[in-house]
Amino acid sequence: MADRNPGADGPPPAGPSAGPLDASGLRLVLGAHPEGVVALAAVVNGALEGIAVSTFTPVSLEPALVSVCVAHTSTTWPRLRTAAHLGISVLAEDHAQLGRRLASTGQDRFVGTSVTVGASGAVLIDGACAWFDCSVDDEITAGDHLIVVLAVLEVHHRPDVRPLVFHRSGFARLA
């Protein structure tokens, strides 16, 4: 077996960017992994509730399960979790402003946004790439977040619409 060039195919050698593991350093490195952005939304007590989630993951095909991660500090999740059905909308590349509003607090997150409220109460963002009508299956505590496992009840998609991507702490488009 031939000798490898150190760092050519593997991790870089320790250097100026190496250091102790802390939240800001970890966030910086995790930002190298681009992720799609989804809106998690429902009607709760007659009002639209929703948050942006960048940690959306398929879990199982049989049964149909997906997951999202929600910070323990979220003040919206305790209200959303009471809904019988939650809508997940994979945001389109022109939804960056909506993504910022859904990630913020203290404002009307849905102002100027066209949504469809399903018979189940799930809220779906019009113009999204894909939609999932879900219900909460399980919640797992993991560090400073909850891993929320959702049972998928119905899906729709628009293959001609490009997704919004979160990369290096900002929104991006696919080339």
ChimeraX commands (.cxc) that place a marker at each C-alpha (Angstrom):
marker #1 position 0.00,0.00,0.00 radius 0.5
marker #1 position 1.38,3.41,-0.97 radius 0.5
marker #1 position 1.98,6.15,1.56 radius 0.5
marker #1 position -0.70,8.78,1.61 radius 0.5
marker #1 position -0.11,12.48,1.54 radius 0.5
marker #1 position -1.12,13.53,5.08 radius 0.5
marker #1 position -4.21,15.71,4.94 radius 0.5
marker #1 position -4.84,15.14,1.22 radius 0.5
marker #1 position -7.75,12.78,1.75 radius 0.5
marker #1 position -8.18,12.86,5.50 radius 0.5
marker #1 position -8.67,15.44,8.18 radius 0.5
marker #1 position -6.32,18.41,8.12 radius 0.5
marker #1 position -3.43,18.42,10.56 radius 0.5
marker #1 position -3.82,20.44,13.75 radius 0.5
marker #1 position -3.15,24.09,13.09 radius 0.5
marker #1 position -4.44,27.61,13.69 radius 0.5
marker #1 position -8.08,26.57,13.19 radius 0.5
marker #1 position -7.82,23.65,15.61 radius 0.5
marker #1 position -8.85,24.34,19.17 radius 0.5
marker #1 position -11.10,23.30,22.00 radius 0.5
marker #1 position -14.61,22.24,21.12 radius 0.5
marker #1 position -17.14,24.93,21.99 radius 0.5
marker #1 position -20.60,25.84,20.68 radius 0.5
marker #1 position -19.44,28.63,18.36 radius 0.5
marker #1 position -16.64,26.53,16.86 radius 0.5
marker #1 position -18.95,23.56,16.39 radius 0.5
marker #1 position -21.60,25.77,14.76 radius 0.5
marker #1 position -18.98,27.10,12.34 radius 0.5
marker #1 position -17.87,23.60,11.31 radius 0.5
marker #1 position -21.43,22.22,11.13 radius 0.5
marker #1 position -22.24,25.13,8.82 radius 0.5
marker #1 position -20.11,23.46,6.16 radius 0.5
marker #1 position -22.97,20.98,5.70 radius 0.5
marker #1 position -25.77,22.56,3.60 radius 0.5
marker #1 position -29.30,21.72,4.69 radius 0.5
marker #1 position -32.76,22.30,3.33 radius 0.5
marker #1 position -35.06,24.59,5.30 radius 0.5
marker #1 position -38.56,23.61,6.31 radius 0.5
marker #1 position -41.44,25.37,7.98 radius 0.5
marker #1 position -43.25,23.46,10.72 radius 0.5
marker #1 position -46.71,24.95,11.14 radius 0.5
marker #1 position -50.27,24.39,12.35 radius 0.5
marker #1 position -53.37,26.22,13.49 radius 0.5
marker #1 position -53.39,26.28,17.30 radius 0.5
marker #1 position -56.30,27.84,19.18 radius 0.5
marker #1 position -57.41,29.57,15.98 radius 0.5
marker #1 position -54.00,31.17,15.26 radius 0.5
marker #1 position -51.23,30.31,12.82 radius 0.5
marker #1 position -48.15,29.00,14.63 radius 0.5
marker #1 position -44.89,28.07,12.97 radius 0.5
marker #1 position -41.13,27.86,13.12 radius 0.5
marker #1 position -38.26,27.38,10.67 radius 0.5
marker #1 position -36.35,24.13,11.02 radius 0.5
marker #1 position -33.10,23.28,9.24 radius 0.5
marker #1 position -32.69,19.87,10.83 radius 0.5
marker #1 position -35.29,17.90,8.89 radius 0.5
marker #1 position -34.41,14.23,8.31 radius 0.5
marker #1 position -36.13,11.21,6.82 radius 0.5
marker #1 position -36.26,8.44,9.42 radius 0.5
marker #1 position -38.21,5.48,8.01 radius 0.5
marker #1 position -40.21,4.47,4.95 radius 0.5
marker #1 position -42.21,1.76,6.78 radius 0.5
marker #1 position -43.74,3.24,8.80 radius 0.5
marker #1 position -43.40,6.66,7.19 radius 0.5
marker #1 position -41.47,8.80,9.70 radius 0.5
marker #1 position -39.44,12.01,9.54 radius 0.5
marker #1 position -37.78,14.04,12.27 radius 0.5
marker #1 position -36.99,17.63,13.14 radius 0.5
marker #1 position -34.89,19.07,15.94 radius 0.5
marker #1 position -36.28,21.86,18.09 radius 0.5
marker #1 position -34.33,23.83,20.72 radius 0.5
marker #1 position -35.49,23.47,24.31 radius 0.5
marker #1 position -35.65,27.27,24.39 radius 0.5
marker #1 position -38.34,27.41,21.70 radius 0.5
marker #1 position -41.46,29.14,22.96 radius 0.5
marker #1 position -43.41,28.09,19.85 radius 0.5
marker #1 position -42.86,24.32,20.04 radius 0.5
marker #1 position -44.91,23.86,23.25 radius 0.5
marker #1 position -47.89,25.35,21.39 radius 0.5
marker #1 position -47.25,23.49,18.12 radius 0.5
marker #1 position -46.97,20.12,19.85 radius 0.5
marker #1 position -50.58,20.40,21.00 radius 0.5
marker #1 position -51.85,20.36,17.39 radius 0.5
marker #1 position -53.29,17.07,16.12 radius 0.5
marker #1 position -51.57,17.64,12.76 radius 0.5
marker #1 position -48.49,19.63,11.77 radius 0.5
marker #1 position -47.59,20.77,8.29 radius 0.5
marker #1 position -44.02,20.57,7.07 radius 0.5
marker #1 position -43.26,22.70,4.02 radius 0.5
marker #1 position -39.89,22.40,2.27 radius 0.5
marker #1 position -39.25,26.07,1.57 radius 0.5
marker #1 position -38.51,27.19,-1.99 radius 0.5
marker #1 position -35.50,29.33,-2.91 radius 0.5
marker #1 position -37.69,32.47,-2.97 radius 0.5
marker #1 position -38.80,31.88,0.66 radius 0.5
marker #1 position -35.63,33.31,2.31 radius 0.5
marker #1 position -37.49,36.24,3.89 radius 0.5
marker #1 position -40.13,33.88,5.24 radius 0.5
marker #1 position -37.38,31.62,6.60 radius 0.5
marker #1 position -35.92,34.56,8.53 radius 0.5
marker #1 position -39.33,35.51,9.95 radius 0.5
marker #1 position -40.06,31.92,11.00 radius 0.5
marker #1 position -36.69,31.79,12.76 radius 0.5
marker #1 position -37.30,35.03,14.67 radius 0.5
marker #1 position -39.47,36.00,17.62 radius 0.5
marker #1 position -41.70,38.94,18.39 radius 0.5
marker #1 position -43.31,39.44,15.00 radius 0.5
marker #1 position -46.09,38.07,12.81 radius 0.5
marker #1 position -44.20,35.22,11.17 radius 0.5
marker #1 position -46.79,34.72,8.43 radius 0.5
marker #1 position -47.31,38.34,7.32 radius 0.5
marker #1 position -47.56,38.46,3.53 radius 0.5
marker #1 position -47.35,34.67,3.24 radius 0.5
marker #1 position -49.92,32.63,1.40 radius 0.5
marker #1 position -50.76,29.39,3.18 radius 0.5
marker #1 position -53.19,26.54,2.81 radius 0.5
marker #1 position -54.78,25.16,5.95 radius 0.5
marker #1 position -55.71,21.52,5.46 radius 0.5
marker #1 position -58.83,19.94,6.90 radius 0.5
marker #1 position -56.54,18.39,9.53 radius 0.5
marker #1 position -55.33,21.83,10.70 radius 0.5
marker #1 position -51.86,21.39,9.22 radius 0.5
marker #1 position -50.56,24.63,7.71 radius 0.5
marker #1 position -48.76,24.32,4.37 radius 0.5
marker #1 position -46.80,27.17,2.78 radius 0.5
marker #1 position -47.97,27.92,-0.77 radius 0.5
marker #1 position -45.19,27.71,-3.36 radius 0.5
marker #1 position -43.08,25.25,-1.34 radius 0.5
marker #1 position -41.15,22.37,-2.95 radius 0.5
marker #1 position -42.87,19.68,-0.91 radius 0.5
marker #1 position -45.45,19.28,1.83 radius 0.5
marker #1 position -45.95,16.73,4.59 radius 0.5
marker #1 position -49.04,16.40,6.80 radius 0.5
marker #1 position -47.76,14.83,10.03 radius 0.5
marker #1 position -48.56,14.03,13.63 radius 0.5
marker #1 position -46.16,13.78,16.57 radius 0.5
marker #1 position -45.01,10.20,17.11 radius 0.5
marker #1 position -42.27,10.67,19.72 radius 0.5
marker #1 position -39.97,13.22,21.34 radius 0.5
marker #1 position -36.44,12.39,22.40 radius 0.5
marker #1 position -34.31,14.68,24.55 radius 0.5
marker #1 position -30.86,15.16,23.02 radius 0.5
marker #1 position -28.63,17.79,24.59 radius 0.5
marker #1 position -30.08,21.27,24.14 radius 0.5
marker #1 position -32.70,20.08,21.61 radius 0.5
marker #1 position -35.63,17.74,21.24 radius 0.5
marker #1 position -35.62,15.27,18.39 radius 0.5
marker #1 position -39.26,15.21,17.30 radius 0.5
marker #1 position -40.26,12.10,15.34 radius 0.5
marker #1 position -43.29,12.73,13.15 radius 0.5
marker #1 position -45.58,10.18,11.51 radius 0.5
marker #1 position -46.17,11.15,7.88 radius 0.5
marker #1 position -49.83,10.95,6.91 radius 0.5
marker #1 position -49.86,12.62,3.48 radius 0.5
marker #1 position -47.29,14.09,1.07 radius 0.5
marker #1 position -47.20,16.27,-2.04 radius 0.5
marker #1 position -44.30,17.70,-4.04 radius 0.5
marker #1 position -43.42,20.00,-6.92 radius 0.5
marker #1 position -40.26,18.69,-8.60 radius 0.5
marker #1 position -39.91,21.86,-10.70 radius 0.5
marker #1 position -39.35,24.11,-7.63 radius 0.5
marker #1 position -35.83,24.61,-6.24 radius 0.5
marker #1 position -35.35,24.42,-2.45 radius 0.5
marker #1 position -33.99,27.05,-0.09 radius 0.5
marker #1 position -30.68,25.94,1.43 radius 0.5
marker #1 position -29.10,26.93,4.76 radius 0.5
marker #1 position -25.31,27.00,4.52 radius 0.5
marker #1 position -22.64,28.74,6.64 radius 0.5
marker #1 position -25.25,30.55,8.75 radius 0.5
marker #1 position -27.12,32.01,5.77 radius 0.5
marker #1 position -29.63,31.15,3.08 radius 0.5
marker #1 position -28.39,30.05,-0.33 radius 0.5
marker #1 position -29.68,28.72,-3.64 radius 0.5
marker #1 position -28.65,25.61,-5.51 radius 0.5
marker #1 position -26.57,26.34,-8.60 radius 0.5
marker link #1:1,2 radius 0.2
marker link #1:2,3 radius 0.2
marker link #1:3,4 radius 0.2
marker link #1:4,5 radius 0.2
marker link #1:5,6 radius 0.2
marker link #1:6,7 radius 0.2
marker link #1:7,8 radius 0.2
marker link #1:8,9 radius 0.2
marker link #1:9,10 radius 0.2
marker link #1:10,11 radius 0.2
marker link #1:11,12 radius 0.2
marker link #1:12,13 radius 0.2
marker link #1:13,14 radius 0.2
marker link #1:14,15 radius 0.2
marker link #1:15,16 radius 0.2
marker link #1:16,17 radius 0.2
marker link #1:17,18 radius 0.2
marker link #1:18,19 radius 0.2
marker link #1:19,20 radius 0.2
marker link #1:20,21 radius 0.2
marker link #1:21,22 radius 0.2
marker link #1:22,23 radius 0.2
marker link #1:23,24 radius 0.2
marker link #1:24,25 radius 0.2
marker link #1:25,26 radius 0.2
marker link #1:26,27 radius 0.2
marker link #1:27,28 radius 0.2
marker link #1:28,29 radius 0.2
marker link #1:29,30 radius 0.2
marker link #1:30,31 radius 0.2
marker link #1:31,32 radius 0.2
marker link #1:32,33 radius 0.2
marker link #1:33,34 radius 0.2
marker link #1:34,35 radius 0.2
marker link #1:35,36 radius 0.2
marker link #1:36,37 radius 0.2
marker link #1:37,38 radius 0.2
marker link #1:38,39 radius 0.2
marker link #1:39,40 radius 0.2
marker link #1:40,41 radius 0.2
marker link #1:41,42 radius 0.2
marker link #1:42,43 radius 0.2
marker link #1:43,44 radius 0.2
marker link #1:44,45 radius 0.2
marker link #1:45,46 radius 0.2
marker link #1:46,47 radius 0.2
marker link #1:47,48 radius 0.2
marker link #1:48,49 radius 0.2
marker link #1:49,50 radius 0.2
marker link #1:50,51 radius 0.2
marker link #1:51,52 radius 0.2
marker link #1:52,53 radius 0.2
marker link #1:53,54 radius 0.2
marker link #1:54,55 radius 0.2
marker link #1:55,56 radius 0.2
marker link #1:56,57 radius 0.2
marker link #1:57,58 radius 0.2
marker link #1:58,59 radius 0.2
marker link #1:59,60 radius 0.2
marker link #1:60,61 radius 0.2
marker link #1:61,62 radius 0.2
marker link #1:62,63 radius 0.2
marker link #1:63,64 radius 0.2
marker link #1:64,65 radius 0.2
marker link #1:65,66 radius 0.2
marker link #1:66,67 radius 0.2
marker link #1:67,68 radius 0.2
marker link #1:68,69 radius 0.2
marker link #1:69,70 radius 0.2
marker link #1:70,71 radius 0.2
marker link #1:71,72 radius 0.2
marker link #1:72,73 radius 0.2
marker link #1:73,74 radius 0.2
marker link #1:74,75 radius 0.2
marker link #1:75,76 radius 0.2
marker link #1:76,77 radius 0.2
marker link #1:77,78 radius 0.2
marker link #1:78,79 radius 0.2
marker link #1:79,80 radius 0.2
marker link #1:80,81 radius 0.2
marker link #1:81,82 radius 0.2
marker link #1:82,83 radius 0.2
marker link #1:83,84 radius 0.2
marker link #1:84,85 radius 0.2
marker link #1:85,86 radius 0.2
marker link #1:86,87 radius 0.2
marker link #1:87,88 radius 0.2
marker link #1:88,89 radius 0.2
marker link #1:89,90 radius 0.2
marker link #1:90,91 radius 0.2
marker link #1:91,92 radius 0.2
marker link #1:92,93 radius 0.2
marker link #1:93,94 radius 0.2
marker link #1:94,95 radius 0.2
marker link #1:95,96 radius 0.2
marker link #1:96,97 radius 0.2
marker link #1:97,98 radius 0.2
marker link #1:98,99 radius 0.2
marker link #1:99,100 radius 0.2
marker link #1:100,101 radius 0.2
marker link #1:101,102 radius 0.2
marker link #1:102,103 radius 0.2
marker link #1:103,104 radius 0.2
marker link #1:104,105 radius 0.2
marker link #1:105,106 radius 0.2
marker link #1:106,107 radius 0.2
marker link #1:107,108 radius 0.2
marker link #1:108,109 radius 0.2
marker link #1:109,110 radius 0.2
marker link #1:110,111 radius 0.2
marker link #1:111,112 radius 0.2
marker link #1:112,113 radius 0.2
marker link #1:113,114 radius 0.2
marker link #1:114,115 radius 0.2
marker link #1:115,116 radius 0.2
marker link #1:116,117 radius 0.2
marker link #1:117,118 radius 0.2
marker link #1:118,119 radius 0.2
marker link #1:119,120 radius 0.2
marker link #1:120,121 radius 0.2
marker link #1:121,122 radius 0.2
marker link #1:122,123 radius 0.2
marker link #1:123,124 radius 0.2
marker link #1:124,125 radius 0.2
marker link #1:125,126 radius 0.2
marker link #1:126,127 radius 0.2
marker link #1:127,128 radius 0.2
marker link #1:128,129 radius 0.2
marker link #1:129,130 radius 0.2
marker link #1:130,131 radius 0.2
marker link #1:131,132 radius 0.2
marker link #1:132,133 radius 0.2
marker link #1:133,134 radius 0.2
marker link #1:134,135 radius 0.2
marker link #1:135,136 radius 0.2
marker link #1:136,137 radius 0.2
marker link #1:137,138 radius 0.2
marker link #1:138,139 radius 0.2
marker link #1:139,140 radius 0.2
marker link #1:140,141 radius 0.2
marker link #1:141,142 radius 0.2
marker link #1:142,143 radius 0.2
marker link #1:143,144 radius 0.2
marker link #1:144,145 radius 0.2
marker link #1:145,146 radius 0.2
marker link #1:146,147 radius 0.2
marker link #1:147,148 radius 0.2
marker link #1:148,149 radius 0.2
marker link #1:149,150 radius 0.2
marker link #1:150,151 radius 0.2
marker link #1:151,152 radius 0.2
marker link #1:152,153 radius 0.2
marker link #1:153,154 radius 0.2
marker link #1:154,155 radius 0.2
marker link #1:155,156 radius 0.2
marker link #1:156,157 radius 0.2
marker link #1:157,158 radius 0.2
marker link #1:158,159 radius 0.2
marker link #1:159,160 radius 0.2
marker link #1:160,161 radius 0.2
marker link #1:161,162 radius 0.2
marker link #1:162,163 radius 0.2
marker link #1:163,164 radius 0.2
marker link #1:164,165 radius 0.2
marker link #1:165,166 radius 0.2
marker link #1:166,167 radius 0.2
marker link #1:167,168 radius 0.2
marker link #1:168,169 radius 0.2
marker link #1:169,170 radius 0.2
marker link #1:170,171 radius 0.2
marker link #1:171,172 radius 0.2
marker link #1:172,173 radius 0.2
marker link #1:173,174 radius 0.2
marker link #1:174,175 radius 0.2
view
